[in-house]
């Protein structure tokens, strides 16, 4: 609750950049910690990885020798002794590659870098009929929200509201279905969070990802309906009233993405696309183009070796800082 009271205090000075984009521009991903047995340094590929970590490798990970015979991957936490464990096992080049990257994580990064506001992840239960029904429900709501939600105008004269390099700013949502395949086991643990709700162990569940791989929250799909989806989306579309990362809900995933470099590349693509759109408008015949929520199912796929690691809403809705705070209170309460 204290974090959201802080948001109220800062709201008078809020910037007009939406939360999802402010996070992408400004919030560095917290580093996970990998404790490895000293014997791991005898493996040449592992030794090279650790030497390059923090310099040539962009993954948000820090590593240090442990005392056991197995390695441990730990969630970010200011107090090391209290860091929840994500994974424990034998550290090999293959297992390290699976810890730091996966097909679904690459897809999430790709979507964010092409300008998607929020990537919703459906952690499937394995019951196809149930998973399909939930996916259809979520997709329907996301398509609706894309058509009615409007971003608050950004004040060009406000120095706190400058966009960094990146994709075109727009309202775009999609759904990514992830099965419980071994290749995505670590991702699912990270999406569930450092203090996962017991209900996530059974049945399908949903998580919302934005920014540089930041998870807003994870919720059982059965009781996360249209209203909850709207509130989460609108919070992230709203003006960033609380610019301090620690005072916003959520946690980070471990991702192998060079965000500054990729955002610069996205900015160049966006600039080229803007020129193409301007030309297309001149010759547009009047066809009505709309966004569509996209569903992709991620299943098991080969992982790169370590050597390659590099309700309804009114139309015209204006999203302000006051709405962000109210929605944030709701989300925080659901996680508590």
C-alpha positions as CSV (number, residue, x, y, z in Angstrom):
1,X,0.0,0.0,0.0
2,X,2.8,2.4,0.8
3,X,4.1,2.2,-2.7
4,X,0.8,3.4,-4.1
5,X,0.6,6.2,-1.6
6,X,3.9,7.4,-3.0
7,X,2.4,7.4,-6.4
8,X,-0.4,9.7,-5.2
9,X,2.2,12.0,-3.8
10,X,4.1,12.1,-7.1
11,X,1.1,12.4,-9.3
12,X,1.2,16.2,-9.4
13,X,4.5,15.9,-11.3
14,X,3.7,13.0,-13.5
15,X,5.0,12.8,-17.0
16,X,2.6,12.1,-19.9
17,X,4.5,9.1,-21.3
18,X,2.4,6.0,-20.8
19,X,3.7,3.5,-18.2
20,X,4.5,0.8,-20.7
21,X,6.7,3.1,-22.8
22,X,8.3,4.8,-19.8
23,X,9.4,1.4,-18.5
24,X,10.8,0.5,-21.9
25,X,12.7,3.8,-22.2
26,X,14.0,4.1,-18.6
27,X,13.8,1.0,-16.4
28,X,16.8,-1.2,-16.5
29,X,15.9,-4.9,-15.8
30,X,16.9,-6.1,-12.4
31,X,19.7,-8.7,-12.4
32,X,19.1,-12.3,-11.5
33,X,21.9,-14.0,-9.5
34,X,23.5,-17.3,-10.6
35,X,25.5,-19.1,-8.0
36,X,27.7,-21.7,-9.6
37,X,30.0,-24.4,-8.3
38,X,33.7,-23.6,-8.7
39,X,34.2,-26.7,-10.8
40,X,32.1,-25.0,-13.5
41,X,35.0,-22.8,-14.4
42,X,36.8,-25.9,-15.8
43,X,34.4,-25.9,-18.7
44,X,35.8,-23.6,-21.4
45,X,32.4,-22.4,-22.7
46,X,31.1,-21.6,-19.2
47,X,34.4,-19.9,-18.3
48,X,34.1,-17.7,-21.4
49,X,30.5,-16.8,-20.5
50,X,31.3,-15.7,-17.0
51,X,34.3,-13.6,-18.2
52,X,32.1,-11.8,-20.7
53,X,29.1,-11.4,-18.4
54,X,28.5,-7.7,-17.7
55,X,30.5,-6.5,-20.7
56,X,30.0,-8.3,-24.0
57,X,26.8,-10.1,-22.9
58,X,23.6,-8.1,-22.5
59,X,21.8,-10.6,-20.3
60,X,20.6,-9.2,-16.9
61,X,22.5,-11.7,-14.8
62,X,25.2,-11.6,-12.2
63,X,27.2,-14.7,-11.3
64,X,29.3,-15.7,-8.4
65,X,30.8,-18.9,-7.1
66,X,28.6,-20.9,-4.7
67,X,29.4,-23.5,-2.1
68,X,27.5,-26.5,-3.3
69,X,27.9,-28.9,-6.2
70,X,24.8,-27.6,-8.0
71,X,24.1,-24.2,-9.5
72,X,21.2,-22.0,-8.3
73,X,19.4,-19.2,-10.2
74,X,17.8,-16.6,-7.8
75,X,15.2,-13.9,-8.3
76,X,16.5,-10.3,-7.9
77,X,16.3,-9.2,-4.3
78,X,18.0,-6.4,-2.4
79,X,18.8,-8.9,0.4
80,X,20.7,-11.9,-1.0
81,X,19.7,-14.3,1.8
82,X,16.0,-13.6,0.9
83,X,16.2,-14.2,-2.8
84,X,13.7,-16.9,-4.0
85,X,15.1,-19.7,-6.0
86,X,14.1,-20.0,-9.7
87,X,16.1,-23.1,-10.6
88,X,18.6,-25.5,-9.2
89,X,20.6,-28.1,-11.1
90,X,23.8,-29.1,-12.9
91,X,25.3,-26.2,-14.8
92,X,26.3,-27.1,-18.3
93,X,26.4,-25.0,-21.5
94,X,23.0,-26.4,-22.5
95,X,21.4,-25.7,-19.1
96,X,22.9,-22.2,-19.0
97,X,21.5,-21.4,-22.4
98,X,18.0,-22.6,-21.3
99,X,18.3,-20.3,-18.2
100,X,19.2,-17.2,-20.1
101,X,17.0,-17.5,-23.2
102,X,14.1,-19.4,-24.7
103,X,11.8,-19.2,-27.8
104,X,9.0,-17.5,-25.9
105,X,11.3,-14.9,-24.4
106,X,12.6,-14.1,-27.8
107,X,9.1,-13.7,-29.1
108,X,8.1,-11.4,-26.2
109,X,11.1,-9.2,-26.9
110,X,10.3,-9.1,-30.7
111,X,6.8,-8.0,-30.0
112,X,7.8,-5.3,-27.6
113,X,10.4,-4.0,-29.9
114,X,7.9,-3.8,-32.8
115,X,5.7,-1.5,-30.6
116,X,3.3,-3.7,-28.7
117,X,2.1,-2.0,-25.6
118,X,1.6,-5.2,-23.6
119,X,2.2,-8.9,-24.3
120,X,-0.2,-11.1,-22.5
121,X,1.0,-14.6,-21.8
122,X,-1.3,-17.5,-21.3
123,X,0.4,-20.3,-19.4
124,X,-1.5,-23.3,-20.7
125,X,-3.0,-26.0,-18.5
126,X,-2.7,-28.8,-21.2
127,X,-6.5,-29.0,-21.4
128,X,-6.9,-27.9,-25.0
129,X,-10.6,-27.0,-24.8
130,X,-10.1,-25.0,-21.6
131,X,-7.0,-23.2,-23.0
132,X,-8.7,-22.4,-26.3
133,X,-11.8,-21.0,-24.6
134,X,-9.6,-18.7,-22.4
135,X,-7.5,-17.6,-25.4
136,X,-10.6,-16.7,-27.4
137,X,-12.0,-14.7,-24.5
138,X,-8.8,-12.8,-23.9
139,X,-8.3,-12.1,-27.6
140,X,-11.8,-10.7,-27.9
141,X,-11.3,-8.3,-25.1
142,X,-7.8,-7.2,-26.4
143,X,-9.2,-6.5,-29.8
144,X,-11.9,-4.4,-28.3
145,X,-9.5,-2.4,-26.1
146,X,-7.3,-1.7,-29.1
147,X,-10.2,0.0,-30.8
148,X,-11.4,2.2,-27.9
149,X,-8.4,3.0,-25.8
150,X,-6.7,6.3,-26.6
151,X,-3.2,7.3,-25.3
152,X,-3.0,10.6,-23.5
153,X,-1.3,13.3,-25.6
154,X,2.4,13.8,-24.7
155,X,3.3,17.4,-23.8
156,X,6.2,18.3,-26.2
157,X,7.2,21.1,-23.8
158,X,7.5,18.9,-20.8
159,X,11.1,17.8,-20.3
160,X,9.9,14.8,-18.2
161,X,7.8,13.5,-21.1
162,X,10.4,12.9,-23.8
163,X,10.3,9.6,-25.6
164,X,13.5,7.6,-25.9
165,X,14.5,5.9,-29.2
166,X,12.3,2.9,-30.0
167,X,9.3,1.8,-31.9
168,X,6.3,3.9,-32.9
169,X,4.1,4.7,-29.9
170,X,0.7,3.0,-30.3
171,X,-2.0,0.9,-28.6
172,X,-1.3,-2.8,-29.5
173,X,-1.9,-5.9,-27.5
174,X,-1.3,-9.6,-28.3
175,X,-1.6,-13.0,-26.6
176,X,1.2,-15.5,-26.5
177,X,0.3,-19.0,-25.5
178,X,3.1,-20.9,-23.7
179,X,2.9,-24.6,-23.0
180,X,4.6,-26.4,-20.1
181,X,7.4,-27.6,-22.4
182,X,10.8,-28.1,-20.7
183,X,12.3,-25.2,-22.9
184,X,9.9,-22.8,-21.2
185,X,10.0,-24.1,-17.6
186,X,12.3,-21.3,-16.3
187,X,10.3,-18.7,-18.1
188,X,7.0,-19.9,-16.5
189,X,8.7,-19.8,-13.1
190,X,9.8,-16.2,-13.7
191,X,6.4,-15.1,-15.0
192,X,4.7,-16.6,-11.9
193,X,6.9,-14.3,-9.8
194,X,9.0,-14.5,-6.7
195,X,5.9,-15.1,-4.5
196,X,3.5,-17.0,-6.9
197,X,-0.1,-17.5,-5.9
198,X,-1.0,-21.1,-5.0
199,X,-3.7,-21.0,-7.6
200,X,-1.2,-20.8,-10.4
201,X,-0.1,-24.4,-9.7
202,X,-3.4,-25.7,-11.2
203,X,-5.3,-24.5,-14.3
204,X,-4.2,-21.9,-16.9
205,X,-3.1,-18.5,-15.8
206,X,-2.3,-15.1,-17.3
207,X,0.6,-12.7,-17.0
208,X,1.1,-9.3,-18.6
209,X,4.6,-8.3,-19.8
210,X,5.8,-4.8,-20.8
211,X,8.9,-2.7,-20.9
212,X,12.2,-4.5,-20.8
213,X,10.6,-7.8,-19.8
214,X,8.8,-6.5,-16.8
215,X,5.9,-8.6,-15.5
216,X,3.0,-6.5,-14.1
217,X,1.4,-9.6,-12.4
218,X,0.3,-13.2,-12.8
219,X,-3.3,-14.3,-12.1
220,X,-5.4,-17.4,-12.4
221,X,-7.3,-17.2,-15.7
222,X,-10.5,-18.5,-14.3
223,X,-11.2,-15.5,-12.2
224,X,-9.4,-12.9,-14.3
225,X,-12.2,-11.5,-16.6
226,X,-12.8,-8.7,-18.9
227,X,-12.8,-6.0,-16.2
228,X,-9.5,-7.2,-14.8
229,X,-7.9,-7.3,-18.3
230,X,-9.1,-3.8,-19.0
231,X,-7.8,-2.4,-15.7
232,X,-4.4,-3.9,-16.2
233,X,-4.2,-2.7,-19.8
234,X,-5.4,0.8,-18.9
235,X,-3.0,1.1,-16.1
236,X,-0.1,0.5,-18.5
237,X,-1.5,2.8,-21.1
238,X,-2.0,5.6,-18.6
239,X,0.4,8.4,-17.9
240,X,3.4,7.3,-15.7
241,X,2.4,9.1,-12.5
242,X,5.1,7.2,-10.5
243,X,8.4,7.3,-12.4
244,X,10.4,5.3,-9.8
245,X,10.5,1.7,-10.8
246,X,10.4,0.4,-7.2
247,X,7.1,2.2,-6.6
248,X,5.3,0.4,-9.4
249,X,4.0,-3.2,-9.2
250,X,5.8,-6.1,-10.9
251,X,9.1,-7.9,-11.3
252,X,11.6,-8.5,-14.1
253,X,12.3,-11.6,-16.2
254,X,15.8,-12.8,-17.2
255,X,16.3,-11.9,-20.8
256,X,19.2,-11.9,-23.2
257,X,18.5,-8.7,-25.0
258,X,20.7,-5.7,-25.7
259,X,17.8,-3.2,-25.1
260,X,19.7,0.1,-26.0
261,X,21.0,-1.4,-29.3
262,X,17.6,-3.0,-30.2
263,X,15.7,0.2,-29.4
264,X,17.9,2.2,-31.6
265,X,17.3,-0.3,-34.4
266,X,13.5,-0.1,-33.7
267,X,13.7,3.7,-33.9
268,X,15.2,3.5,-37.4
269,X,12.6,1.0,-38.5
270,X,9.8,3.3,-37.1
271,X,11.2,6.3,-39.0
272,X,11.2,4.3,-42.2
273,X,7.7,3.0,-41.6
274,X,6.4,6.6,-40.9
275,X,7.7,7.7,-44.2
276,X,6.0,4.8,-45.9
277,X,2.7,5.5,-44.1
278,X,2.8,9.1,-45.3
279,X,3.2,8.0,-48.8
280,X,0.4,5.3,-48.5
281,X,-2.1,7.8,-47.1
282,X,-1.8,9.8,-50.3
283,X,-2.9,6.8,-52.4
284,X,-5.2,5.2,-49.8
285,X,-8.5,4.2,-51.3
286,X,-10.4,4.4,-48.0
287,X,-10.2,0.8,-46.8
288,X,-10.6,0.5,-43.0
289,X,-7.5,-1.1,-41.4
290,X,-7.7,-2.2,-37.8
291,X,-5.4,-3.8,-35.3
292,X,-5.9,-7.4,-34.4
293,X,-4.7,-9.2,-31.3
294,X,-2.3,-11.9,-32.3
295,X,-2.1,-15.3,-30.7
296,X,1.0,-17.5,-31.1
297,X,1.5,-20.8,-29.3
298,X,5.1,-21.4,-28.1
299,X,6.0,-25.0,-27.5
300,X,9.4,-26.8,-27.1
301,X,12.1,-25.7,-29.5
302,X,15.9,-26.0,-29.6
303,X,17.7,-23.4,-27.5
304,X,20.8,-21.6,-28.8
305,X,24.1,-22.8,-27.4
306,X,26.0,-20.6,-24.9
307,X,28.4,-19.5,-27.6
308,X,25.5,-17.9,-29.5
309,X,24.0,-16.0,-26.5
310,X,24.0,-12.5,-27.3
311,X,-17.0,-4.7,-19.5
312,X,-17.0,-1.9,-22.0
313,X,-15.3,1.4,-22.1
314,X,-16.4,4.7,-23.7
315,X,-14.9,5.5,-27.0
316,X,-12.6,8.5,-26.6
317,X,-11.4,7.3,-23.2
318,X,-8.7,9.6,-21.7
319,X,-6.3,7.9,-19.4
320,X,-4.9,10.2,-16.6
321,X,-2.8,9.8,-13.6
322,X,-5.7,9.5,-11.2
323,X,-7.0,6.5,-13.1
324,X,-3.5,4.9,-13.0
325,X,-3.4,5.1,-9.2
326,X,-6.8,3.6,-8.7
327,X,-6.0,0.7,-11.1
328,X,-2.7,0.2,-9.5
329,X,-4.3,-0.1,-6.1
330,X,-6.5,-2.9,-7.6
331,X,-3.6,-4.8,-9.1
332,X,-1.6,-4.5,-5.9
333,X,-4.5,-5.8,-3.9
334,X,-4.8,-8.9,-6.1
335,X,-1.1,-9.7,-5.6
336,X,-1.3,-9.3,-1.9
